[in-house]
Amino acid sequence: MLQEEMEAREMTQVALAEAMVRSPRLVNEIVRGRRNITADTALALDGALELPATFWLGLQNQYDLSEAMTRRERRAAG
């Protein structure tokens, strides 16, 4: 979702990182699914993209739940 939002705004990862006052590496890791969106990161995204922090935290929660369900299904099948 973050990558899609950046593309819609024609924004690079570096530009977003600067707007968030965070490192480009952090943005890259979030886009690649290697780092979670924390409350602090959600607030930084809110400030940079003007989408509520609760939106970003909700996406993270949905992703976490989906991953947990997948792990549970694999354990049940294995």
ABEGO torsion letter per residue (X at the ends): XAAAAAAAAGBBAAAAAAAAGBBAAAAAAAAAGABBBBAAAAAAAAAAAGBBAAAAAAAAAAAAAAAAAAAAAAAAAX
